[in-house]
Amino acid sequence: MPLTSPLCKKLGIRYPIFGLAHNIDVMIALAKAGGYPVFGAARSMPEEIADVARIMKEELGDLPFGIDLMLPANVGDETDREGSKADLPQEHQNFVRHLTEKYKVPAATKPTFFSSQIRSQQLFEDQLAATLESSAHSFASAVGMPPEMIKRAREHGKVTFSLVGAPRHAEKAKAAGVDIIVAQGYDAGGHTGPIGTFSLVPQVVDVADDIPVLAAGGVGHGRHIAAAFALGAQGVWLGTAWLASKEHALSEALLNKLLKADSLDTTISLSHSGKPCRLIKSAWSDEWDSPDAPKPLKMPYQQVLTADIVAGVNEHEVEPLIYEATGQSIAWFNELMTVDGIMQRLVGESEAALTAMNNKLAS
Ligand SMILES: Cc1cc2nc3c(=O)[nH]c(=O)nc-3n(C[C@H](O)[C@H](O)[C@H](O)COP(=O)(O)O)c2cc1C
C-alpha cells in the first residue's frame, strides 16, 4: 500500500513525512527525498533566516519548505545579555564554574547564538519578520502561539503549522485558524508536555475536526507511521531521526553517544532551557539532577547562565557533558545514514506495515 495522504497532493510532496532540523543540508536533502522540511530557526539570527530561506529556495525550486520559530510566552523585553548575566544568582554561577573546572571545559573560541543573545520579544519579532518576508512556504510555531502571529503569517500567504502538546492547545490553534496541527507527545526530543504520543494524537484529531493533524514524538519506524494513520493523523513529523544523518554532521563525541542510545538513554530535564526538554542523558543532565545542584533558572536565564560552558563543551567535544535534544525514537537510529536512506527505510517499512495491517484485518 503506497504511503500517501491528501496532504501530499495539497502541499506538493511525495510522502507525508515532515521533518524539523536546525541544519540546512538536512532540510534540503529531506525535500529532495520527498518529505517536507521545516528549518528550526529558533537558534538563528534574522539575517541567517533570510539566507537559509534564499538558499533553500535556490536549491529546491518549487518544492515547499517551512521555517519554525518558538516564542515562549514568559520571555520578556530584556535585550542586554551581559547585564542580565551579571545579575544571575551567585549560587548558579558558582555551580557552572564548578562544572567548568570539574570537566576541564576549555573556553569556546567562537560565539554561538546563545552565547551572544538573550531570547527576547524584540529578537523574536525580528526573527518573525525575516521569516514572513522570506520565500518559505510555511511558518511553524512551537512553544507559545499568539493568535495574532498566525493571522500575520496567513496574511503573508504562509501555510501555518502549530505544535501542540495537549488537547486544549489544539483548541487554541484551531480558534487561531492554524492550517495544520502537529500533535507532539511526551516521547519527543526537545521541549515537550506530559501526554504520550499514543494518548495525545487521537484526542487532538477529535478536537481538530477537519484540520489535518501530524503525529510527532517517538516516530522512528514505519510501524509508527502506519499507527499514526490509525490514530487519525495524516502524516508524521520527526526531529530525532535527522540527528543520525550524514548530512547533519554532528561532532563525533555526540554522534557516538546517539548511535549507542536507546529510549532509556533520554531524560526530561530543565537544564537545557529552564523548560522541560527531552535530552540525551549525559553528565550534564546528571549533574543538574544531583541533590547539590541549584534548580535550573527560568527561560531565558538558564541559557544566559550556561551558554558559554555549553559552547565550550560543543566546540571542544567534552564527551561526558556533550548533549542534544533527543527523543525516545533514538532507539531506531543506530547507524549513520543519509537523509535519503532514512526516508527510504521509513517509507519501505510504512508500506510493509500498512499492507501487513490490511492483511491481518482481512484474514
Ligand atoms: C535536536 C532537536 C531540536 C529541536 N528543536 C525544535 C525547535 O527549535 N522548534 C520546534 O518546534 N521543535 C523542535 N524540536 C522538536 C521537533 O519539532 C519534533 O516535534 C520532535 O523532534 C518529534 O519527536 P522525535 O524527536 O521523537 O522525532 C526539536 C527536536 C530535536 C530532536
The ligand as a Gaussian input file, in Angstrom:
#p B3LYP/6-31G(d) Opt

LIG

0 1
 C       17.571000      18.358000      18.156000
 C       16.140000      18.791000      18.213000
 C       15.849000      20.150000      18.154000
 C       14.508000      20.574000      18.159000
 N       14.250000      21.903000      18.061000
 C       12.970000      22.313000      17.912000
 C       12.673000      23.682000      17.631000
 O       13.553000      24.542000      17.588000
 N       11.384000      24.006000      17.417000
 C       10.376000      23.067000      17.448000
 O        9.235000      23.419000      17.191000
 N       10.626000      21.782000      17.745000
 C       11.894000      21.386000      17.958000
 N       12.152000      20.057000      18.209000
 C       11.017000      19.103000      18.305000
 C       10.636000      18.607000      16.901000
 O        9.984000      19.623000      16.193000
 C        9.719000      17.386000      16.924000
 O        8.447000      17.735000      17.399000
 C       10.222000      16.218000      17.742000
 O       11.579000      16.007000      17.477000
 C        9.419000      14.959000      17.387000
 O        9.792000      13.859000      18.159000
 P       11.051000      12.911000      17.803000
 O       12.216000      13.641000      18.362000
 O       10.764000      11.642000      18.506000
 O       11.101000      12.760000      16.310000
 C       13.471000      19.616000      18.238000
 C       13.782000      18.259000      18.333000
 C       15.090000      17.840000      18.315000
 C       15.390000      16.367000      18.407000

